[in-house]
Every structure is written in structure tokens, then in C-alpha cells.
Amino acid sequence: MGDLLLVRHGETEWSRSGQHTSWTDLPLTEHGEEQAKSLAPLLTDRTYALALASPLGRAIRTAELAGLTGIVPDPDLHEWDYGGYEGITTVDIHRTRPGWDLWTDGVPPGPEGHPGESPEETGARADRVLARVDTALTVDAGDVVLVAHAHFLRVLTARRLGLPPAEGRLFQLATGTVSRLSTEHGRPVIAEWNRRP
């Protein structure tokens, strides 16, 4: 059975400033492009049974710059919908909601088409992705790579390890990194986390 590689996209202006970014499709910064290019040695010498990316430009561009080919956009890999907190930092949210925590308190509804998501709703999308991952990995034709976003990949990691979605809070994930989920004695494990060349 192959490994599951998780790639967080390179830096954007909002990831640098700490603003919540789900549907706002910001480009990579120059530094973010360099981060993405630097990932190629960690990704290009593998055989992939499945290669998926969030449909957002920052994820697709990261995949391209990292040398990944055959990437299929998958809407389930979209970042957690932050609803009314899109573009707002946690520091700013705490001015009106001291002690607010994304993982336990959720988000208020945003504009039309962006109602926000709970950890459980994000977890349901992660479970759908993991079902596709499991199918690809059982064929034993290689690894699976997912190129996406911090909070979503943290939820997906929690679900892969058999934890509730909100336990994704335990897995800090930096921009422009590769993490690898594998198995040990038939159980899912974190084999590498936040790796950079």
C-alpha cells in the first residue's frame, strides 16, 4: 500500500497576514511560488495512483510549480468555508468574540453561497476524499497526493487517524510543505509532517 502525501499550497498575501482564506482565490506570492518550486524533489520521483488538488488557483499553481502532472481538480478539497469570517484574522475576531475558536465555535454565515462550515461538515468532505484515496491505494499502483489548504488538510489528517474533525486543531500545517501519512502494523500514522527540502 502506498502513502498519502499532503501538500499545502505556497504562501499568499492572506496566509502571510493570517487572514482566513477559503473562497477568495488569491495568487501565490513570489515567496509562495519559490516554496512550491522547492517541493519538486519531494514529489517528482514517486508514482501516483491518484493526484488531486483543490480547484482554487493557489493549489493548482502549487501543483504545477512542484512538477506534479495529471492533477485532477476536486471540489471536496476546497478550504473550510469561513462564512462571515472570510478575510478576517483571528486577532480581529477576538476583538468582538474573545476566546473564539474555529474548531469549537464555528463561523457565522457569509455572503450568498458561503454559509460557512462546521468541523463536522468539513469532516464529511474529508471523508469523501479519503474514500477515493482508499480506493486508489488498494490498487497498489503507487502513492496518492492531495494539494490543498491548511485547515482542510488538518481535518483530513484527523479523520485519517480516526479522530473527530475538530481534532485537526492538533496538526499545525505551514505553507509550502509536504506531509506524509502512512501505515504501521495496518494502522494509519503520521510518517512526516511539515517537510521542506
RAGI-V255146 format. One record per run of one state. SS is the DSSP state (alpha for helix, beta for strand, coil for the rest). FROM is the first residue (numbers start at 1). TO is the last residue. If there is no record, write none. Layout:
# RAGI-V255146
ss=SS from=FROM to=TO
ss=SS from=FROM to=TO
This chain:
# RAGI-V255146
ss=coil from=1 to=3
ss=beta from=4 to=8
ss=coil from=9 to=11
ss=beta from=12 to=12
ss=alpha from=13 to=17
ss=coil from=18 to=18
ss=beta from=19 to=19
ss=coil from=20 to=27
ss=beta from=28 to=28
ss=coil from=29 to=29
ss=alpha from=30 to=38
ss=coil from=39 to=39
ss=alpha from=40 to=43
ss=coil from=44 to=47
ss=beta from=48 to=53
ss=coil from=54 to=56
ss=alpha from=57 to=65
ss=coil from=66 to=71
ss=beta from=72 to=73
ss=coil from=74 to=74
ss=alpha from=75 to=77
ss=coil from=78 to=82
ss=alpha from=83 to=85
ss=coil from=86 to=88
ss=beta from=89 to=89
ss=alpha from=90 to=96
ss=coil from=97 to=101
ss=alpha from=102 to=105
ss=coil from=106 to=118
ss=alpha from=119 to=138
ss=coil from=139 to=142
ss=beta from=143 to=148
ss=coil from=149 to=149
ss=alpha from=150 to=160
ss=coil from=161 to=164
ss=alpha from=165 to=170
ss=coil from=171 to=176
ss=beta from=177 to=184
ss=coil from=185 to=186
ss=beta from=187 to=195
ss=coil from=196 to=197
